[in-house]
Amino acid sequence: MKKQILSVLTLSMLLTASSIGAQQIDNDTVREKAIEEVVLVNVGYGVQKKSVVTGAISKVTAKDFENAPNGGIGQMLQGRSAGVTIAMNSGAPGSTSTIRVRGVTTFSGANDPLWVVDGVPLENADIATLNQADIESIEILKDAASAAIYGVRAAKGVILVTTKSAKRGRMSVAYNGYTSYSSPSKVLKLLNATEYGVLMNERSVNGGGDVLFNDISTLGVGTDWQKQVFNTSAFGMNHELSFNGRTDKSQFYASFGIQEQEGIVATPISNYKKQTARVNSSHKFLNDILTFGQNIFYTHQKNVGIGDQNREFGGVLADALMLDPLTPIIEYDPIRANSAPYTASPFILRDANGNPYGISNMQQSEIVNPLAYIQTRLGNYSWSDVIVGNAYLQADLLENLKLRTTLGAKKAFWGDYSFNPRYYLSSLNLNVVQNNLNRGNGQGLDWNVENTLNYDKTISDHDFAVLLGQGTYVTGIGNFSGVTHFNLPTNDYREASFNMAVAPTDKIGYSYNFNEVRRTSLFARLNYNYAEKYLLTAIVRRDGSSLFGPNKKYGTFPSVSAGWVVTKENFWPENSVVNELKFKAGYGKNGNDGSLAPNQYESLISNGYNYYFGTGPSVIIGSAPATLSNNDLHWETTTQKNIGFDARLFRNFNLTAEYYEKVTEGILLQYQIPGYVGVTNNPWGNIGDMRNEGLELELSYRKNFGDLRFNASANYATLKNEVTRLNGLEFISMASFQSLNGEVARLMEGLPYGSFYGWKTDGIFQNWDQVNAYTNAEGTLIQPNAQPGDFKWVDTNGDGSIDAEDRTFLGSSLPKNTFGLSVNLEYKGFDLSAMLQGASGNKIFQGLRRLDVSRANYQTTALSRWTGEGTSNDYPRLTSDDTNGNFTNMSDFYLQDGDYLRLKILSLGYSLPKSLTTSINAEKIRVYVTGNNLVTLTDYNGYDPEIGGDVMGVDKGFYPQPRTLIFGLNLQF
């Protein structure tokens, strides 16, 4: 009822303001101020007026992204909220994003925020099932004081998604559709065949070997493998049809959508399809005392993926980057095609005309002809059918007292299908023994039930809102099974079938059940304000989880936040500079159960400990404890302090500034125990602490200049992260790269999460005098194996030698700064919107070339290598005998600055005049063209500086985000 009243007041004020012809600027101010006062924010289990919210909550509405369709919810949020770091996990169709709210909260990669869609808790991976066009608004609860109402999993932030409902009395029909064309925004500069031959000769001779190519002039340009795997016009399309309507008693919203997208890399094995359907409705009965409603959606997804991504051990992009340019795409020469290596196996892959795909003579490894590799993955796909929904019954017991029961559930079916033919790609990448056909099917169920009691009361200037609630949440109900058939009588994926006769011994099946996780909660919230001047919110939530031991199964998570609207004080002078000013502060605790699996606090028995007894001897089957029990295993607790202000300045500017400190204690991790304890698995404990702090700024401007409507918003955030405790462990290895000497990243006290760690370089030795001058106090050479052209390693500990103790912090994988800017203009039917976003202060590890594939191709940066005194001070000599570890040591040589600024969205649209649309009973007809990822400013020379993952910024051949051009149409009747 309150919401309806506010809506009526808003409409009334807008109509009144628009009816006055004079003083246009003042009336625009009245209009914007009226809108601002009645903006409602979803705070979880209810809404609040934005003007009285005391927590750190960012809101993104359908209006913010309706002009920029891209199909990805993570991409949609990118650059729109201060303190929310978003990076794509891949540019492949259907990929998800890495989302971090106010830094990294825990270890083990379990840092994704909790998503709540229409009251149903979902995981980050489930968000891909949503249809962007169905979303009405998204609220991000960033501070503990706001998120505490979801205490059970709120430590990493909470993202609330509200889907659309009916807005009009009569039935309305809308269509939104587009077609798109995508291409790579960048290709890397790799050596051509002649350049490759020169460097391979040089590398071999410098290592004491022979010249590999006697006549470089005959090599030419060779094969451009990137050109072979990239699609410069990958097609995509999206169509969505929705219906909504309402009466005095009922309202409904229904939509149907279909989306298809080709990938820009290896399109035959990189494409994505999604179909969605949604029905939201509510109905009042018994004299409006009872309201029944439901929100339910269904999504079918089919994903054809390229296989290995961002890995050095093969895959389409890794092949395209490292395979030598001397290898032909197809071997058309009949003499060569009938000699080694093309006679090595009958399962060498061939094109439709029988010509073999090219096989390298320079390298025999997992790195192979990418077009041949594509043939081995044809017909493989994964799929899912997901139904998510909730149903509620609300009783208005008294005028201000509401009782609501909500039942939510997610039912999912998923699986994969693949055929692995016999093939020969190289002497180390082959499957010539037996083919196989695989199918896996899983099903799962998560459900929750919540009961809430809301009481609102206003007494004079005192406004109270009390919430009491109880919830039960069960996840992990389900099972998975699979079957594999070997030695099928065909090697063609199009013919392969489980109906084909194979020997019983060639049929293998497996099945297993998931383990349920049960959580239960009690929660309460008090919202109070006095004359919307003094504001208070207090929350407490008590959670229990089956993941924890009997001694500490339950945790209590309180929070409190307060606000003071100082401009409503009598002493505040009315002025044209600071029109509104609200100070706010909050403190709270949130819980997290990390990445625990069920029963990890217990000492479970493991089979397979067989022993021999007697002189026979005879085998006795035995069992033993797999690990130690920990009945005190408990919640991770994140405590957060937040202070800031909201201000309206010069009538048209809105500024929000906040500082936070976020400390996680008792992070779940496995103890490192000695082997003599006698267990195979390390036990879990609460052994880590971590701290995040940062400053967030959001500034927006909105004003009308006659027929021109203009609004812009900008945000900026800083982040400082530090691991403060590892319970005595020196470090924990994180990312690695093939045979590199030393891990790529570490978890280490005093450093940021996922810090790059290794040796520091101090230029390159230019001559023997410099090599011989680098000595310790005793006059001994610090680098006795070095030669001119080798890196000079920094003796960081000053002990006069270079060893593992000289490794040090090289940079953070986490951006220290994130920022975004959105601009929107409307003028007489035309609309223009642009969005820029970026990050800075982080490093990127670039591992695009395998260390053990000595003849892998290089980027053209290798052309600036050291070849003599003064030729280079940052790229060492090439040699096959790298005694100095120039390329095998993890060092700052592999790191680059990850700073970037990207024009994420640029959109131009035109809406037909009402005089034309009304003639066909249409309310709106709009056409538009949108560009995504049009320009990226960065010094990083890889494909894409935006690289998600547990340790962000590790590039081993990252599938880049495409540059996309979209042509769309919006219709509304």
LINHU-V279521 format. One record per residue. N is the residue number from 1. RES is the residue in one letter. PSI is psi in whole degrees, 0 to 359 (none if undefined). NEAR is the number of other C-alpha atoms within 10 Angstrom. Layout:
[[N;RES;PSI;NEAR] [N;RES;PSI;NEAR]]
This chain:
[[1;M;315;7] [2;K;319;7] [3;K;320;14] [4;Q;321;9] [5;I;315;11] [6;L;321;18] [7;S;318;15] [8;V;317;12] [9;L;318;15] [10;T;312;19] [11;L;318;15] [12;S;314;13] [13;M;322;16] [14;L;318;18] [15;L;320;12] [16;T;316;13] [17;A;321;19] [18;S;344;14] [19;S;351;10] [20;I;126;10] [21;G;327;8] [22;A;171;10] [23;Q;54;9] [24;Q;318;15] [25;I;318;13] [26;D;323;11] [27;N;324;19] [28;D;322;21] [29;T;317;17] [30;V;317;17] [31;R;310;20] [32;E;323;16] [33;K;321;14] [34;A;317;18] [35;I;314;18] [36;E;320;15] [37;E;333;14] [38;V;9;18] [39;V;127;16] [40;L;137;19] [41;V;131;20] [42;N;116;21] [43;V;10;20] [44;G;119;20] [45;Y;30;16] [46;G;178;11] [47;V;158;13] [48;Q;153;18] [49;K;138;17] [50;K;327;18] [51;S;342;19] [52;V;7;25] [53;V;132;25] [54;T;352;28] [55;G;176;28] [56;A;94;26] [57;I;126;20] [58;S;141;19] [59;K;134;19] [60;V;127;18] [61;T;169;14] [62;A;327;16] [63;K;329;10] [64;D;334;16] [65;F;5;18] [66;E;336;15] [67;N;0;23] [68;A;69;24] [69;P;136;23] [70;N;355;21] [71;G;352;20] [72;G;124;20] [73;I;320;20] [74;G;315;19] [75;Q;326;18] [76;M;326;20] [77;L;346;19] [78;Q;130;23] [79;G;9;26] [80;R;353;26] [81;S;128;28] [82;A;138;27] [83;G;1;28] [84;V;109;23] [85;T;126;28] [86;I;130;23] [87;A;137;21] [88;M;139;24] [89;N;341;23] [90;S;155;22] [91;G;4;21] [92;A;148;27] [93;P;139;23] [94;G;6;24] [95;S;156;16] [96;T;180;22] [97;S;152;25] [98;T;122;20] [99;I;126;26] [100;R;122;18] [101;V;113;24] [102;R;52;27] [103;G;194;26] [104;V;131;29] [105;T;329;31] [106;T;176;30] [107;F;185;20] [108;S;15;13] [109;G;0;13] [110;A;63;16] [111;N;6;23] [112;D;142;22] [113;P;164;24] [114;L;128;23] [115;W;136;23] [116;V;110;20] [117;V;111;21] [118;D;38;22] [119;G;356;23] [120;V;119;23] [121;P;134;24] [122;L;158;18] [123;E;166;11] [124;N;322;17] [125;A;336;12] [126;D;343;14] [127;I;337;19] [128;A;342;19] [129;T;344;23] [130;L;150;24] [131;N;119;26] [132;Q;323;21] [133;A;343;23] [134;D;350;23] [135;I;129;20] [136;E;315;15] [137;S;159;18] [138;I;126;22] [139;E;135;21] [140;I;113;26] [141;L;107;28] [142;K;327;28] [143;D;162;33] [144;A;327;36] [145;A;327;32] [146;S;317;31] [147;A;347;30] [148;A;337;34] [149;I;341;28] [150;Y;36;28] [151;G;328;32] [152;V;326;27] [153;R;34;23] [154;A;356;27] [155;A;330;33] [156;K;10;29] [157;G;157;29] [158;V;134;29] [159;I;117;25] [160;L;126;22] [161;V;123;23] [162;T;124;18] [163;T;171;21] [164;K;153;23] [165;S;177;22] [166;A;143;21] [167;K;346;14] [168;R;161;12] [169;G;316;13] [170;R;166;11] [171;M;138;16] [172;S;142;18] [173;V;135;18] [174;A;145;18] [175;Y;133;19] [176;N;126;20] [177;G;156;21] [178;Y;159;21] [179;T;151;18] [180;S;159;22] [181;Y;126;21] [182;S;151;23] [183;S;161;19] [184;P;135;22] [185;S;348;17] [186;K;143;16] [187;V;150;14] [188;L;153;12] [189;K;108;14] [190;L;161;22] [191;L;138;24] [192;N;180;21] [193;A;318;22] [194;T;313;20] [195;E;321;21] [196;Y;315;27] [197;G;319;26] [198;V;312;20] [199;L;326;20] [200;M;321;23] [201;N;311;20] [202;E;316;20] [203;R;317;23] [204;S;313;19] [205;V;318;17] [206;N;333;17] [207;G;8;15] [208;G;12;11] [209;G;189;14] [210;D;166;13] [211;V;130;16] [212;L;327;16] [213;F;113;14] [214;N;329;11] [215;D;90;11] [216;I;329;15] [217;S;341;12] [218;T;353;11] [219;L;329;17] [220;G;210;14] [221;V;321;15] [222;G;197;18] [223;T;130;18] [224;D;96;21] [225;W;331;24] [226;Q;320;19] [227;K;330;12] [228;Q;330;14] [229;V;340;20] [230;F;141;20] [231;N;121;20] [232;T;1;18] [233;S;56;17] [234;A;127;20] [235;F;143;20] [236;G;155;22] [237;M;153;19] [238;N;131;21] [239;H;133;18] [240;E;129;22] [241;L;129;18] [242;S;153;20] [243;F;140;19] [244;N;153;23] [245;G;165;19] [246;R;154;20] [247;T;189;13] [248;D;334;9] [249;K;334;12] [250;S;156;17] [251;Q;151;21] [252;F;154;22] [253;Y;129;24] [254;A;144;22] [255;S;156;22] [256;F;133;21] [257;G;155;22] [258;I;136;18] [259;Q;138;20] [260;E;141;21] [261;Q;126;25] [262;E;147;26] [263;G;156;31] [264;I;350;28] [265;V;124;28] [266;A;61;21] [267;T;323;20] [268;P;335;18] [269;I;26;23] [270;S;91;21] [271;N;164;25] [272;Y;138;23] [273;K;142;20] [274;K;135;23] [275;Q;137;21] [276;T;154;22] [277;A;140;21] [278;R;143;23] [279;V;120;20] [280;N;133;23] [281;S;160;21] [282;S;150;20] [283;H;135;18] [284;K;143;18] [285;F;177;11] [286;L;57;8] [287;N;39;8] [288;D;15;12] [289;I;322;14] [290;L;140;17] [291;T;126;19] [292;F;134;18] [293;G;164;18] [294;Q;149;19] [295;N;120;25] [296;I;138;19] [297;F;153;22] [298;Y;138;21] [299;T;132;22] [300;H;131;19] [301;Q;141;21] [302;K;122;20] [303;N;120;22] [304;V;110;26] [305;G;158;25] [306;I;1;25] [307;G;227;15] [308;D;127;14] [309;Q;142;20] [310;N;43;22] [311;R;145;18] [312;E;347;23] [313;F;58;16] [314;G;177;23] [315;G;164;22] [316;V;309;29] [317;L;319;29] [318;A;319;26] [319;D;314;26] [320;A;328;27] [321;L;326;25] [322;M;338;25] [323;L;138;29] [324;D;147;30] [325;P;359;28] [326;L;335;22] [327;T;130;22] [328;P;157;18] [329;I;307;20] [330;I;138;18] [331;E;105;19] [332;Y;343;15] [333;D;116;10] [334;P;332;10] [335;I;312;9] [336;R;323;13] [337;A;344;18] [338;N;24;13] [339;S;171;10] [340;A;141;12] [341;P;8;16] [342;Y;354;21] [343;T;10;12] [344;A;335;13] [345;S;146;16] [346;P;352;11] [347;F;20;18] [348;I;135;22] [349;L;143;23] [350;R;158;15] [351;D;185;13] [352;A;339;7] [353;N;5;7] [354;G;2;10] [355;N;137;16] [356;P;145;23] [357;Y;144;24] [358;G;139;25] [359;I;133;28] [360;S;138;20] [361;N;351;12] [362;M;334;16] [363;Q;137;20] [364;Q;100;16] [365;S;193;19] [366;E;344;20] [367;I;115;29] [368;V;178;27] [369;N;115;26] [370;P;330;26] [371;L;326;21] [372;A;320;23] [373;Y;320;23] [374;I;321;19] [375;Q;333;17] [376;T;349;21] [377;R;5;20] [378;L;140;20] [379;G;356;17] [380;N;142;21] [381;Y;164;21] [382;S;160;18] [383;W;163;18] [384;S;148;20] [385;D;119;19] [386;V;131;20] [387;I;122;20] [388;V;136;26] [389;G;172;22] [390;N;160;22] [391;A;141;20] [392;Y;154;18] [393;L;122;18] [394;Q;134;19] [395;A;123;18] [396;D;90;15] [397;L;314;12] [398;L;182;10] [399;E;321;10] [400;N;14;13] [401;L;123;14] [402;K;133;18] [403;L;130;19] [404;R;133;18] [405;T;129;18] [406;T;131;20] [407;L;121;19] [408;G;155;22] [409;A;154;23] [410;K;120;22] [411;K;123;17] [412;A;140;19] [413;F;136;18] [414;W;167;18] [415;G;184;18] [416;D;158;18] [417;Y;130;15] [418;S;149;19] [419;F;127;24] [420;N;100;21] [421;P;171;27] [422;R;134;21] [423;Y;160;23] [424;Y;109;22] [425;L;327;27] [426;S;177;23] [427;S;344;15] [428;L;357;13] [429;N;90;16] [430;L;158;17] [431;N;89;17] [432;V;359;14] [433;V;306;11] [434;Q;143;14] [435;N;173;20] [436;N;151;20] [437;L;129;21] [438;N;143;19] [439;R;132;18] [440;G;143;18] [441;N;134;18] [442;G;159;19] [443;Q;145;20] [444;G;155;18] [445;L;128;19] [446;D;140;22] [447;W;157;21] [448;N;150;21] [449;V;135;20] [450;E;140;19] [451;N;125;18] [452;T;148;19] [453;L;120;19] [454;N;134;19] [455;Y;123;16] [456;D;139;15] [457;K;135;14] [458;T;123;13] [459;I;105;8] [460;S;239;8] [461;D;3;11] [462;H;124;13] [463;D;122;16] [464;F;145;16] [465;A;119;18] [466;V;134;18] [467;L;130;19] [468;L;138;19] [469;G;159;20] [470;Q;140;18] [471;G;147;18] [472;T;134;17] [473;Y;125;20] [474;V;127;18] [475;T;163;18] [476;G;20;17] [477;I;123;16] [478;G;190;18] [479;N;168;16] [480;F;142;17] [481;S;155;15] [482;G;164;17] [483;V;144;15] [484;T;131;17] [485;H;131;24] [486;F;160;21] [487;N;50;19] [488;L;149;22] [489;P;25;13] [490;T;154;15] [491;N;19;18] [492;D;122;16] [493;Y;333;19] [494;R;338;10] [495;E;340;10] [496;A;137;20] [497;S;148;15] [498;F;350;15] [499;N;350;8] [500;M;141;12] [501;A;124;12] [502;V;162;14] [503;A;147;10] [504;P;327;9] [505;T;348;8] [506;D;12;14] [507;K;120;15] [508;I;131;12] [509;G;159;12] [510;Y;160;10] [511;S;148;12] [512;Y;157;11] [513;N;150;14] [514;F;164;15] [515;N;129;14] [516;E;148;17] [517;V;128;17] [518;R;132;18] [519;R;147;19] [520;T;148;19] [521;S;148;21] [522;L;136;20] [523;F;156;22] [524;A;149;20] [525;R;141;22] [526;L;122;16] [527;N;128;21] [528;Y;141;22] [529;N;148;21] [530;Y;111;16] [531;A;29;13] [532;E;30;18] [533;K;315;17] [534;Y;123;19] [535;L;143;23] [536;L;135;22] [537;T;128;23] [538;A;135;22] [539;I;143;27] [540;V;138;23] [541;R;134;25] [542;R;124;21] [543;D;146;23] [544;G;145;20] [545;S;139;23] [546;S;354;18] [547;L;345;23] [548;F;161;24] [549;G;164;19] [550;P;337;16] [551;N;332;11] [552;K;51;14] [553;K;335;18] [554;Y;149;19] [555;G;149;21] [556;T;131;20] [557;F;100;25] [558;P;163;23] [559;S;156;26] [560;V;141;23] [561;S;151;26] [562;A;155;23] [563;G;155;25] [564;W;115;22] [565;V;90;21] [566;V;334;15] [567;T;352;17] [568;K;0;18] [569;E;149;11] [570;N;332;8] [571;F;348;8] [572;W;122;11] [573;P;139;11] [574;E;128;12] [575;N;171;11] [576;S;2;9] [577;V;297;11] [578;V;101;16] [579;N;325;19] [580;E;142;19] [581;L;122;19] [582;K;122;23] [583;F;145;20] [584;K;151;23] [585;A;150;22] [586;G;156;25] [587;Y;137;24] [588;G;168;25] [589;K;138;28] [590;N;155;33] [591;G;162;27] [592;N;135;26] [593;D;17;21] [594;G;219;22] [595;S;28;14] [596;L;144;16] [597;A;162;14] [598;P;145;17] [599;N;18;15] [600;Q;354;20] [601;Y;352;24] [602;E;159;21] [603;S;89;18] [604;L;154;13] [605;I;135;10] [606;S;139;14] [607;N;174;11] [608;G;6;9] [609;Y;70;11] [610;N;153;12] [611;Y;151;12] [612;Y;130;11] [613;F;150;10] [614;G;179;7] [615;T;348;6] [616;G;304;7] [617;P;168;9] [618;S;146;10] [619;V;125;11] [620;I;124;11] [621;I;130;11] [622;G;163;11] [623;S;158;13] [624;A;158;16] [625;P;134;17] [626;A;334;18] [627;T;181;21] [628;L;148;19] [629;S;157;18] [630;N;90;18] [631;N;351;17] [632;D;7;15] [633;L;132;22] [634;H;181;27] [635;W;144;28] [636;E;140;25] [637;T;123;24] [638;T;118;26] [639;T;131;23] [640;Q;135;24] [641;K;140;21] [642;N;132;24] [643;I;142;22] [644;G;191;21] [645;F;154;20] [646;D;136;21] [647;A;144;20] [648;R;123;20] [649;L;141;17] [650;F;32;14] [651;R;329;22] [652;N;354;17] [653;F;138;19] [654;N;126;20] [655;L;130;18] [656;T;129;20] [657;A;133;20] [658;E;143;21] [659;Y;137;17] [660;Y;154;25] [661;E;125;18] [662;K;116;25] [663;V;123;21] [664;T;129;25] [665;E;149;20] [666;G;37;21] [667;I;135;26] [668;L;128;24] [669;L;159;21] [670;Q;133;14] [671;Y;147;16] [672;Q;109;13] [673;I;152;13] [674;P;155;9] [675;G;333;10] [676;Y;351;6] [677;V;330;10] [678;G;17;13] [679;V;151;17] [680;T;335;14] [681;N;134;16] [682;N;139;17] [683;P;158;20] [684;W;147;20] [685;G;171;21] [686;N;90;19] [687;I;5;18] [688;G;153;23] [689;D;153;24] [690;M;151;26] [691;R;137;24] [692;N;143;20] [693;E;154;19] [694;G;168;20] [695;L;136;21] [696;E;134;24] [697;L;133;20] [698;E;129;23] [699;L;131;18] [700;S;155;18] [701;Y;134;18] [702;R;129;17] [703;K;147;18] [704;N;135;19] [705;F;86;11] [706;G;240;10] [707;D;354;10] [708;L;121;13] [709;R;129;15] [710;F;134;18] [711;N;147;17] [712;A;149;18] [713;S;142;20] [714;A;150;22] [715;N;151;23] [716;Y;139;24] [717;A;146;25] [718;T;158;22] [719;L;129;21] [720;K;119;19] [721;N;142;24] [722;E;130;21] [723;V;122;23] [724;T;345;18] [725;R;136;19] [726;L;21;22] [727;N;41;15] [728;G;348;10] [729;L;138;14] [730;E;316;11] [731;F;168;12] [732;I;126;13] [733;S;141;14] [734;M;247;17] [735;A;148;17] [736;S;167;16] [737;F;105;22] [738;Q;236;15] [739;S;24;13] [740;L;139;18] [741;N;100;16] [742;G;146;19] [743;E;155;19] [744;V;318;25] [745;A;156;28] [746;R;154;24] [747;L;117;23] [748;M;138;22] [749;E;138;21] [750;G;356;13] [751;L;161;19] [752;P;158;24] [753;Y;132;28] [754;G;43;27] [755;S;138;26] [756;F;137;30] [757;Y;132;23] [758;G;203;26] [759;W;147;24] [760;K;140;22] [761;T;152;16] [762;D;56;14] [763;G;194;17] [764;I;137;25] [765;F;123;25] [766;Q;338;22] [767;N;176;15] [768;W;331;12] [769;D;320;10] [770;Q;323;14] [771;V;313;22] [772;N;339;17] [773;A;347;12] [774;Y;86;16] [775;T;165;16] [776;N;189;15] [777;A;333;10] [778;E;359;7] [779;G;8;11] [780;T;142;14] [781;L;130;17] [782;I;326;23] [783;Q;81;22] [784;P;341;15] [785;N;3;12] [786;A;155;21] [787;Q;166;20] [788;P;136;20] [789;G;354;28] [790;D;158;28] [791;F;144;26] [792;K;114;26] [793;W;142;25] [794;V;127;18] [795;D;81;21] [796;T;330;16] [797;N;359;13] [798;G;25;12] [799;D;5;13] [800;G;13;18] [801;S;161;20] [802;I;118;19] [803;D;191;15] [804;A;336;12] [805;E;350;14] [806;D;356;17] [807;R;147;21] [808;T;176;17] [809;F;128;18] [810;L;348;17] [811;G;165;23] [812;S;144;24] [813;S;347;26] [814;L;132;26] [815;P;135;23] [816;K;337;18] [817;N;137;22] [818;T;151;26] [819;F;157;26] [820;G;154;24] [821;L;127;22] [822;S;137;21] [823;V;133;17] [824;N;133;20] [825;L;143;16] [826;E;133;18] [827;Y;110;15] [828;K;52;12] [829;G;339;13] [830;F;144;16] [831;D;140;20] [832;L;129;19] [833;S;146;22] [834;A;145;21] [835;M;126;24] [836;L;146;22] [837;Q;158;22] [838;G;182;27] [839;A;158;26] [840;S;166;18] [841;G;8;18] [842;N;162;20] [843;K;157;26] [844;I;130;25] [845;F;123;27] [846;Q;109;20] [847;G;73;22] [848;L;0;24] [849;R;122;21] [850;R;139;21] [851;L;329;16] [852;D;354;12] [853;V;87;16] [854;S;335;15] [855;R;25;21] [856;A;155;22] [857;N;159;27] [858;Y;160;22] [859;Q;162;18] [860;T;351;15] [861;T;336;12] [862;A;343;18] [863;L;341;15] [864;S;21;14] [865;R;167;18] [866;W;124;22] [867;T;1;17] [868;G;169;12] [869;E;127;13] [870;G;359;12] [871;T;331;14] [872;S;146;18] [873;N;12;19] [874;D;351;17] [875;Y;114;22] [876;P;173;24] [877;R;154;24] [878;L;132;24] [879;T;148;21] [880;S;355;16] [881;D;78;14] [882;D;72;17] [883;T;340;15] [884;N;351;17] [885;G;28;17] [886;N;318;23] [887;F;345;21] [888;T;345;16] [889;N;137;21] [890;M;117;26] [891;S;177;26] [892;D;353;19] [893;F;328;19] [894;Y;0;16] [895;L;142;20] [896;Q;157;19] [897;D;136;19] [898;G;12;26] [899;D;139;22] [900;Y;156;19] [901;L;125;18] [902;R;134;21] [903;L;92;19] [904;K;318;25] [905;I;135;24] [906;L;120;22] [907;S;136;21] [908;L;127;19] [909;G;163;20] [910;Y;128;18] [911;S;129;18] [912;L;148;15] [913;P;152;14] [914;K;327;14] [915;S;333;8] [916;L;319;13] [917;T;326;17] [918;T;337;12] [919;S;339;9] [920;I;22;9] [921;N;33;11] [922;A;142;16] [923;E;329;18] [924;K;134;17] [925;I;116;19] [926;R;136;18] [927;V;150;18] [928;Y;161;20] [929;V;135;20] [930;T;140;24] [931;G;132;24] [932;N;139;23] [933;N;47;19] [934;L;320;16] [935;V;135;16] [936;T;120;18] [937;L;116;12] [938;T;154;17] [939;D;355;12] [940;Y;131;17] [941;N;9;17] [942;G;188;23] [943;Y;315;18] [944;D;126;25] [945;P;350;30] [946;E;101;25] [947;I;112;27] [948;G;183;22] [949;G;173;15] [950;D;308;20] [951;V;106;20] [952;M;155;25] [953;G;27;29] [954;V;112;28] [955;D;109;22] [956;K;23;21] [957;G;50;26] [958;F;132;26] [959;Y;112;25] [960;P;155;24] [961;Q;140;26] [962;P;159;25] [963;R;126;20] [964;T;137;23] [965;L;125;21] [966;I;135;21] [967;F;118;17] [968;G;167;21] [969;L;132;18] [970;N;127;19] [971;L;142;18] [972;Q;128;18] [973;F;none;16]]
